[in-house]
Amino acid sequence: MERIDKINNLIDSIALYDYLEGTSEVKSKKENELKEEINLLNSETNWIDLISSFDSYLEYLENFEENYTDENGNINKIAFLRVSIDNLISETKEIRERQGIWNYCNDDNYSLVVIESNKKLFYLIQSLKDIGCYFKGSESILELEESKYKIIDMKNSEASSVHLSEKQKNTAKLNLAILYKLGLYNHLKEIDSIKENDSVFSRVLNSFLGGGKSTYQPYLSAAKSNPKSNSSQNYPFSDKLLEKAEEILDKTGVSSEDLVKNPSN
């Protein structure tokens, strides 16, 4: 990256002036240039793109899981989630240690990156809880290390349960996004018998969309509490999901003018 090269050259130049005891005026000029280059780097860089957004990460998990399922679509879910956590720890090492470009990331941008990375970690931890596993360790990507967390299967979940695949989870959220754009979600949630009961709502959706009886429940709860809650990883009405829903409906011949506007997140 050209901007990084400029920054590194300026740092080397300033260090050389220190070593040679160069004039303070020239050194001060170089330091101001360095500050300007770092400010430009922070304003020009889409830092989330460097790590991939949470929505993109869910798509990655879906593909990753499908690559390791057997011919019957089965996978050791605990092992899959453990490997995913280890991969996330490894992928964020440079961020934690402020290596490379991350050494010049300002506090505001760094905070956004950490929040996005923690959303990924929280999703994996919540997925473990959903299948009856206890996660013992830090829930911050800045503090988590491979050797310092444990996954404890509290109910022999691999032997006793059938777990939703990442594809099924993503499909369930997309189904809700499609229903929202068509106005059907808002209509259904106004029916008295399901208005305040996500369990009933989930069973109704299952009756014509497929899935398990409680497949849609975590996503309905997240939709009710909105993406600012701790269940934001389950929120079915993110901009990306709604955009995908619009694309699908457009291909079927539904005009965008007939669709419900996106909620204000």
C-alpha angles and dihedrals in degrees: 000000000000094000092054090050090054091049093049092047091051091049090051090047093051091048089051091052088052091050094047092039091237124187115294091226094061092042091051090052091052091049091052090050089051093052090049093050092049091049090050091049091054094047095045099043123086095213095187089057088059091063099026121247124272091255091052089048091057089054089049091052090051092054093042092053094047090054091062104038118111125240090278093052094254127140137171095257096194092052090047092053093044091053090046091054091048090049091050091051090050094046092052096047094104090049093052093046094041092235126164115346091358089070088071099041109118122232096260094051092041090053091053091051093049091049091051091047092048090052088060092048092046090051091054092046091048090049088056091050090049090061095045101267127135118221113210111192145061118318091208119090088214092063104030120105129180094243094045105065135067134201113210119193102218098186108022087258097178091060099040109037144056108221130207113251120232087251091055091049093049091045091052091054092046090051089055091048090053092049089050094052090049092051092242096113093057090046094050095047090057092062106108097225093056102026096097100021115080091179092060091042089053092051091050091052091046090055092067105015098044129227129104126320092259099032095112099036100093091047093048090051091049091049090053094050094040128227095291091073128088089263093062091122087068095048107129098195103064116143091252095052093046091048089052090049090052091051091052093048092046090056090054091054101260111143117233087229089067095053128097115255118252116266117251102255 
